[in-house]
Amino acid sequence: MPRTVTVGLDGSPESLTAADWAAREAQRREMPLRLVHALDWHSYTYAPLTGVESLTRWAERLPSDTAARLRRDHPDLRVVHEQVAREPVTSLLAAAENAELLVLGSRGLNRVTGVLVGSVALAVVARAELPVVLVRTGGVGKGGHRPRSADTASSRLARRDVVLGLDLRRPAAPVLDFAFDAAARRAATLCVIHGWSPPPASGYPAPLGTGASAQVASELTDVLRPWRAKFPGVEVSEQAVIGSPAEHLVDASAHATLVVVGRFTHGPRPGPRVGLVTHKVLHHSTAPVAVIAHG
């Protein structure tokens, strides 16, 4: 089976938005798009409430109707679809084995209320070995951009960058490669953000460009140098900023086309893990978030 961009469907507006995003990504990668619908993925909050028989028919039509719409919108894109009878996390992880990228919808990425992105999405992210992208609904337009408002100066000046959250303690190659490649495919600037805190003994943070701040900025430049050489066409913006990495990434997501973060797969405790920074970004980012597993 050829490698695909795979998207999970549950009938929610979020999953349909994710399918649209995945279709564009499949075209960028020149890959087929695969739609996967787990029949056990039910509460079916968005299903028509007209009886069990109608619910069953709606569930059966969901992947084929979505595939037909995407074929109309993207005539050159090969779209395949399937339904599986297993529970959704198992189904999606199995589907991911033949995928280049797994795309899921996420709900309620609200910076104030912190509503959960969904148990299925989090469970898949915590277990998947391939890149997983979570896409929210509400304002993500064609090309992966949210429409700009003509009413605010910030929106007029906004740049649609790919944003990478980079941990200089573990500058993982899979995360860097995915982010540079994503920026190259979109002809976008790659904004690399490393958030850090000065040692407590230093008292107040030094201005950037002096002391510890200059050293961190230099380390960031050194880490990125071979990747700039590998992707010479990608414009890179380096930001070594003091403070919470998650807060800086969430702020940057307001003007991003994609946020890329890592998920460290090995730690002191066995079992699935997401990580504190990635967990916060998933809950609060206003842009699609790509989570890249690395050792």
N, C-alpha and C positions, 0 to 999 in steps of 0.2 A: 504493500500500500504506500502511495506517495505521501510525503510529509504534508501536513495541512495546518491551516489556522483553524482551531476548533473553538466553538462557542457553545455554552450551555444555555438552554432555553427553559423557562418556566412559565412563560406567558405574561410576565410582569412588564411594565414599561421599561424597567431597567434592563431586563434581558433583551428586549427588542432593540433598545439603544445600543447595547453591547454587540448585537448581531450586525447593526449598521457599521459600527466601528471596526468590527472584525472583518467585514467585507472589504472595507477600504485598505485594511492592513494586509489582507490576502492579496489584493491587487498590487500593493507595493512590493510584496515578496514574490509575486508571480506564483502563487500556490493556490490549490483548491481551498474552498471554505467548507467546513464540516459542521453541521448543526446537530447537536445531541440533546434529546429531550428524555429525561428520566421520568417514567410514568409514576413513580412513587414520590415525585417532587410535588407533593400536594399539601398545602392548604388551598392552592389555586384561588388566592384572594382576588385575582383579576378575571376569573372565569365568569361567563354568563350564568346568573342564578336562575335557571329555568328547568331544574330537575336533573336527575342522575343521567338519563339517556343523553340529554343535550350536553352535559358536562363531559361525558365520555366521547361524544363526537367532536366536541371542541378540542379536547386533549389530543385526539387522533389527528385532527387537521392542523394543529399548531405548527409542527415542523414543516409540513408540506406547504402550507399557506405562507409561512415566513420565507421558505426557500423560493417560492414563486415570486414573491415581492422583490427579493434581493436579486433574482435573475433579471427582472424587469429593470431595476435600478442600475445593475451592473451587467450588461449583456455579454461582456467578454469574460466574466468570472464563472468558473466551474463551481457549482454549489451541490453538495450532497447532504442528505439528512437521514436521521435514524431515530428510532425510539427504543429505549431499553427498559426492562422491567425491574431493574435493581434500584436500590436507594441512590440518591443523587451523588453523594460524595464518592462512593465506590464507582459509580458509572462514569463520572467525570475524570477520576484518576485513571481509570482503565482507558478511556478515550484519549487521554493525554499521552499515552505511551507511543502513539503514532503521530503526535502533533509537534509542530515547531513552537507553537504558542497556544495557550489556553486563555479564553476571554470570558469573563463573567460579568453580569450586572451587579451593582451594589446599591443598596438603599440608604437613604438618610444620612449622607455625609454632611452633617450639620455641625459647624464649628462651635455653636453655642450649646446645643443640647447633647451632642456626642452620641446620637442614636447609632446603634450597632449596624454594621454593614451587612449582617446576615450570617447565620451560623453555618450554612452550606459554604458560602464564599470563604469564610475564615478557615473552616476545616480543610478546604481544598488548598488554600494558600499555604497552610501550615504543613502540608504533606507532599505537595507536588515538587518534583525534581526539575521540571521545565519552567520557563517564564510564565507567569500568570498575570493577566492584566484585568483590573477591576475598573469598570466604566459606570459612572453614575448617569442618571437621566437629568434632564432639565438644563438646556442651554448648550449642549454639545452639538455643534453644527457640522456640516460637511467639511471634510479635511481634518476633522478632529478638533476644530476650534469652536469656542463659544462665541455667539454674536456679540459684537461690541456695542455698547450703548453710546449714542451720540451726545449724552448729557453730561459725561464726566471727563475731565482732562486725563485722569489715570487710564481710562479705557481707551482714549484716543492714542495715548502714548504706549499702550501695552505692547510688549513683544511676545510672540508666541514661541517660546523656547522649549526645548527638551531640558528638563531639570534633573540633575543627578545628585543624589545624596551620597557622599563618599566618606567612608570611615578610614582615615589614614592609618589606623592600627591594623586594619584588614582590607587593603585596597584590592578587592577580589577581581581577577581578570574577567570572569563571566559578566559581572555587573558593568564594568567599564566597557567591555566589548559591546554589550547590548545597547548601552546608552549612546556610544559614538555611532553605532550602526543606525540606531533610530533617528538620530539627528541628521545623519547623511541621507537617509531615505526621504526625509522631510525637507531637506535643504534648510534646516533650522539651526540656530545657534544652540550650542550645548552649554548650559549654565551649571557649573560644578560647584556644589556647596559643601563645605566641611565646617561643621559647627564644633567648637571646642571651648573648654574652660581653662583659665590659667590655674596653676597650682595654688592651693589655698594660702600657702606661705607668701605668695607674691603680693598679697593685698589687692590693690585695684589693678584691673587689666591695663596693660600698656597699650598705647595707641598702635594701630596696625602700622607696620614698617619699622618698629623698634623692638629689640629684645626678643622675648618669646614669640610675639606675634609675627615678627619677620622670619623667625625660624620655621613656624608653621606654614606660612605662605611659601617659603622656599621648598619645604617638603612637598607641598601640594603641586608646585610646578614640576618638581623632579618626578613625581609619580605620573603626571600627565604627559610628560615629554615623549615617551615612546608611543603613546596612543595618538598624540598629535601627528607623529610621523606616519603612523599606520593609516590615519584618516586625514590627509592633508587638506581636504576640501571642507572640513568642519571648523567653523569659527567657534572658539572656546572662550567662555568667560569664567575666570577662577574667582571664587569667593571663600576665603578663610575667615569665618565670622565667629565672634564670641557669643556664646549662649546655646540654648537648646537646639540641637540639629533638627528635631521634629518641628519646632515652632518656625524656624527659618524655611523649612521645606513647605510647610502648610502655607506660609505667607507667599512663597514663590509660586505655588500652584495656581494662584488667582490669575496669573498671566502665563501659564504654561499650557502646551499642547499635550505633554506627557511628563509624569514624574517617575523616575526610576530609583528604586531602593533595593537593597540586598536583604537576604534572609539567611542567616548563618545556620547551617544544618547540624553542626556538632557543638555540643556544650556539655556542661557538668551534669545536666539531667537528661535522661533518655526521653524519647517521645517527640511528637510534633512541636514545633515552636515557630513563632513569628518574630519576636523581638520587640522591645518597647518602642523604638523609634518607628519601625515599620508599622507596628500596630496603630500608633497615633496618626501617622500619615494616612493609612487606610481609612481611618474613621473620619478624618477632617479635611482631606484634600478635596479641592473643587475641580481638579483635573483627573483624567484617567491615571491610574497608578500601576506600573509594572513592577512586580516583585520577582527578583532573580535569586534562586537558591544557589548557595556556594558553600564549599567546605571550609 
